[in-house]
Amino acid sequence: MAGYIVEIRVTLEVFLTLGVLWWTIRIFALEASRKEELRREEDNAHQQLEGLQGSVKKLEEAAGKVRDKLIPSQLAVISQLQAQVTNLDQDLQTSQLQDKLKLYQEVKAFYTQDPAARYFRASDWVPQE
């Protein structure tokens, strides 16, 4: 009987040792898979970060081109347009166009007071209805 107890005890110790060994291997495998998954996520995050940094670099280059080339050229165009507007304003003041326009409106009002009059009153045209 003592032999059976020893055998049972040895068998239990072996099973416990194997169970602990199996459990330890399982824990190591789970930890390894978790670490591998974390590494993959980290690699994906780094790839996305590198892609975004590349996009930021391209946008900064485009902003630099706009700042260095387009804005100064647009400012030059704006200054040219301002100079043209100033010249047109001076030409308008020196050409007496406003006085001529007032005179034209007065003449037009004078000769079109009569709705039937289409030509100058000095002519001998008579409207016929």
C-alpha positions in Angstrom: 0.0 0.0 0.0 2.8 2.3 0.8 4.1 1.6 -2.7 0.9 2.8 -4.2 0.9 6.0 -2.2 4.5 6.6 -3.3 3.5 6.0 -6.9 0.4 8.3 -6.6 2.6 10.9 -4.9 5.2 10.7 -7.6 2.6 10.7 -10.3 1.0 13.8 -8.8 4.3 15.5 -8.5 5.0 14.7 -12.2 1.6 15.9 -13.2 2.0 19.1 -11.1 5.5 19.7 -12.6 4.1 19.1 -16.1 1.1 21.3 -15.4 3.3 24.1 -14.1 5.7 23.7 -17.0 2.8 23.8 -19.5 1.3 26.8 -17.7 4.6 28.6 -17.8 5.1 27.8 -21.5 1.5 29.1 -22.2 2.2 32.3 -20.3 5.5 32.9 -22.2 3.7 32.2 -25.5 0.9 34.6 -24.7 3.4 37.3 -23.6 5.4 36.8 -26.7 2.3 37.1 -28.9 1.3 40.3 -27.0 4.7 41.8 -27.5 4.7 40.9 -31.2 1.3 42.5 -31.6 2.6 45.6 -29.8 5.6 45.7 -32.0 3.4 45.5 -35.1 1.2 48.3 -33.8 4.3 50.4 -33.0 5.7 49.8 -36.5 2.4 50.8 -38.1 2.3 53.9 -35.9 5.9 54.8 -37.0 5.0 54.3 -40.7 2.0 56.5 -40.3 4.1 59.1 -38.5 6.7 59.0 -41.3 4.0 59.4 -43.9 2.4 62.3 -42.1 5.9 63.9 -41.6 6.4 63.6 -45.3 3.1 65.3 -46.0 4.0 68.1 -43.5 7.3 68.6 -45.3 5.6 68.8 -48.7 3.0 71.3 -47.3 5.8 73.4 -45.8 7.6 73.4 -49.1 4.4 74.5 -50.9 3.8 77.2 -48.3 7.4 78.4 -48.8 6.9 78.6 -52.5 3.7 80.5 -52.1 5.4 82.8 -49.5 8.6 83.3 -51.6 7.2 83.5 -55.2 3.5 84.0 -55.4 2.9 86.6 -52.8 5.6 88.9 -54.0 4.4 88.6 -57.6 0.9 89.3 -56.5 2.0 92.3 -54.5 3.8 93.6 -57.6 0.6 93.2 -59.6 -1.4 95.0 -57.0 1.1 97.9 -57.0 0.9 98.1 -60.8 -2.9 98.1 -60.6 -2.9 100.8 -58.0 -0.6 102.9 -60.2 -2.9 102.3 -63.2 -5.9 103.4 -61.1 -4.1 106.5 -60.0 -3.2 107.3 -63.7 -6.8 106.7 -64.7 -8.0 109.0 -62.0 -5.6 111.7 -63.1 -6.6 111.2 -66.7 -10.2 111.5 -65.8 -9.6 114.7 -63.9 -7.5 116.3 -66.7 -9.8 115.1 -69.6 -12.8 117.0 -68.3 -14.9 113.9 -69.1 -17.3 114.6 -66.2 -18.0 118.0 -67.6 -18.6 116.5 -71.1 -20.9 113.9 -69.6 -22.9 116.6 -67.8 -23.2 118.5 -71.0 -24.3 115.4 -72.9 -27.0 114.7 -70.3 -28.2 118.3 -70.4 -28.4 118.1 -74.3 -30.1 114.8 -74.1 -32.6 116.0 -71.6 -33.3 119.1 -73.6 -33.9 117.3 -76.9 -35.9 114.5 -75.4 -38.4 116.4 -73.3 -41.0 115.6 -75.8 -41.5 111.8 -75.9 -42.2 111.9 -79.6 -39.0 113.8 -80.4 -36.3 111.5 -81.5 -34.1 113.9 -83.3 -33.0 117.5 -82.8 -35.7 120.0 -82.6 -33.8 122.1 -85.1 -34.7 119.6 -87.9 -37.9 119.7 -89.8 -38.9 116.2 -88.9 -42.4 115.9 -87.6 -43.4 112.8 -85.7 -46.4 111.0 -87.3 -48.6 108.8 -85.3 
